[in-house]
Amino acid sequence: MIRYSRILEKNPREIVLLKSRPCKWGRCSFCDYIDDNCNDELAIIEFNYNLLQNISGEFKKLEIINSASVFELPKKSLQDIKDIVSIKAIEDLYFESHYNYRHRLEEIRSYFPGVNVKFKCGIETFDDDFRNKYLKKGVSFDNPKEVAGYFDTICLLVGI
């Protein structure tokens, strides 16, 4: 599995796929992150620390994805990310979060002062019935503007 990469075209940035504790929602029917998470916090911390050493800071942008939401990362991994962001002078930092954490996003933004923190969310589709009955996302909202009030960008499943 490739865990570090550089996106060179649209919005150039570095991207890492970290390990985390299991997703608290954990019911999405299509999710393969479930096979990647771990309950051994020390192993997660060591794994993530070693992976973060690949960050060069060349684009000043870093996207962190993990085997759940950013809120499932150990505190020590968040500190390691913070250290790398500081050392490599990262200006833009992207995280993923489940919609259920929408009221906690400011906690992460506050943890990285002076950094432009942006959040992605896997909405998958605007068909509420399909999203929740078939995909089992556990995400309901009245309209796309509601989602945009919390998240900077969304992920949509295409071709399902």
C-alpha positions as CSV (number, residue, x, y, z in Angstrom):
1,M,0.0,0.0,0.0
2,I,1.4,3.4,-0.9
3,R,1.2,5.7,2.1
4,Y,3.1,8.7,1.0
5,S,2.7,10.5,-2.3
6,R,3.0,13.9,-4.0
7,I,0.0,15.2,-6.0
8,L,1.5,17.3,-8.8
9,E,-1.4,18.5,-10.8
10,K,-4.5,20.1,-9.3
11,N,-3.7,21.7,-5.9
12,P,-0.1,20.3,-5.6
13,R,0.5,18.8,-2.1
14,E,2.0,16.0,-0.2
15,I,-0.4,13.3,1.1
16,V,0.1,10.6,3.7
17,L,-2.2,7.8,4.8
18,L,-1.7,7.3,8.5
19,K,-3.0,4.6,10.8
20,S,-5.5,5.4,13.6
21,R,-7.9,3.8,16.0
22,P,-11.0,2.4,14.5
23,C,-13.7,4.8,13.2
24,K,-16.3,5.5,15.9
25,W,-19.0,5.3,13.2
26,G,-17.6,2.2,11.6
27,R,-20.7,1.2,9.6
28,C,-20.1,2.5,6.1
29,S,-20.8,-0.5,3.8
30,F,-18.0,0.3,1.3
31,C,-15.2,1.3,3.7
32,D,-11.9,-0.5,3.4
33,Y,-10.2,1.6,6.0
34,I,-11.6,-0.8,8.6
35,D,-8.9,-3.3,7.5
36,D,-6.2,-0.6,8.2
37,N,-7.0,0.7,11.6
38,C,-5.5,-0.6,14.8
39,N,-6.1,-0.6,18.6
40,D,-2.4,-0.7,19.6
41,E,-1.8,3.0,20.3
42,L,2.0,2.6,20.6
43,A,2.2,0.8,17.3
44,I,0.1,3.5,15.6
45,I,2.2,6.3,17.1
46,E,5.5,4.7,15.9
47,F,4.1,3.8,12.5
48,N,2.8,7.4,11.9
49,Y,6.0,9.0,13.2
50,N,8.1,7.1,10.8
51,L,5.7,7.8,7.9
52,L,5.7,11.6,8.7
53,Q,9.5,11.7,8.2
54,N,8.8,11.5,4.4
55,I,7.3,15.0,4.4
56,S,9.6,17.5,2.6
57,G,7.4,20.6,2.7
58,E,8.1,21.3,-0.9
59,F,4.5,22.5,-1.7
60,K,3.8,24.0,1.8
61,K,0.6,21.9,1.6
62,L,0.0,18.6,3.4
63,E,-3.0,16.3,3.3
64,I,-3.4,13.8,6.2
65,I,-5.8,11.0,5.7
66,N,-6.1,8.1,8.1
67,S,-8.0,4.9,8.7
68,A,-10.9,6.9,10.3
69,S,-11.4,10.6,11.1
70,V,-8.7,12.9,12.3
71,F,-10.3,12.6,15.8
72,E,-9.3,8.9,15.9
73,L,-5.6,9.8,15.7
74,P,-3.7,9.5,19.0
75,K,-2.8,12.8,20.6
76,K,0.9,12.0,20.1
77,S,0.4,11.5,16.4
78,L,-1.4,14.9,16.3
79,Q,1.6,16.4,18.1
80,D,4.0,14.7,15.6
81,I,2.0,16.3,12.8
82,K,2.1,19.6,14.5
83,D,5.9,19.3,14.8
84,I,6.3,18.4,11.1
85,V,4.0,21.3,10.0
86,S,6.2,23.7,12.0
87,I,9.6,22.2,10.9
88,K,8.6,22.1,7.2
89,A,6.7,25.4,7.2
90,I,3.5,23.9,6.0
91,E,0.9,26.6,5.3
92,D,-2.1,24.5,4.3
93,L,-3.1,21.3,6.2
94,Y,-6.0,19.1,5.1
95,F,-7.8,16.5,7.2
96,E,-10.7,14.2,6.8
97,S,-13.6,13.9,9.2
98,H,-16.9,12.1,9.5
99,Y,-19.9,14.5,9.4
100,N,-20.8,13.5,12.9
101,Y,-17.7,15.5,14.1
102,R,-18.8,18.7,12.3
103,H,-19.2,20.5,15.6
104,R,-15.7,19.7,16.7
105,L,-13.7,20.8,13.7
106,E,-12.6,24.0,15.5
107,E,-10.7,21.9,18.0
108,I,-8.3,20.8,15.3
109,R,-8.1,24.3,13.7
110,S,-7.2,25.7,17.2
111,Y,-4.5,23.1,17.7
112,F,-2.7,24.3,14.6
113,P,-2.5,28.1,15.0
114,G,-1.2,30.0,12.0
115,V,-1.9,27.2,9.7
116,N,-4.8,27.1,7.2
117,V,-6.6,23.9,8.2
118,K,-9.2,22.6,5.8
119,F,-11.6,19.7,6.2
120,K,-12.9,17.1,3.8
121,C,-15.9,15.0,4.4
122,G,-17.1,11.8,2.6
123,I,-20.7,12.8,1.7
124,E,-20.6,10.2,-1.1
125,T,-23.9,11.3,-2.7
126,F,-26.7,13.9,-2.3
127,D,-29.3,11.2,-2.3
128,D,-30.1,10.9,1.4
129,D,-31.9,7.6,1.1
130,F,-29.1,5.9,-0.9
131,R,-26.4,7.4,1.3
132,N,-27.9,6.2,4.6
133,K,-29.9,3.0,3.7
134,Y,-27.4,1.5,1.2
135,L,-24.0,3.1,2.0
136,K,-24.9,3.3,5.8
137,K,-23.1,6.7,6.2
138,G,-25.1,8.0,9.1
139,V,-25.1,11.4,7.5
140,S,-28.2,13.5,7.1
141,F,-28.6,17.2,6.2
142,D,-31.2,19.4,4.6
143,N,-29.1,20.8,1.7
144,P,-25.5,21.0,0.4
145,K,-25.1,24.5,1.9
146,E,-25.5,23.0,5.3
147,V,-22.5,20.7,4.6
148,A,-20.5,23.6,3.1
149,G,-21.0,25.5,6.4
150,Y,-18.7,23.0,8.1
151,F,-16.5,21.5,5.4
152,D,-14.2,23.0,2.8
153,T,-14.6,20.1,0.3
154,I,-16.4,16.8,0.1
155,C,-15.8,13.4,-1.4
156,L,-18.4,11.9,-3.7
157,L,-18.5,8.3,-4.9
158,V,-18.6,8.1,-8.6
159,G,-19.9,5.2,-10.6
160,I,-21.8,3.4,-7.9
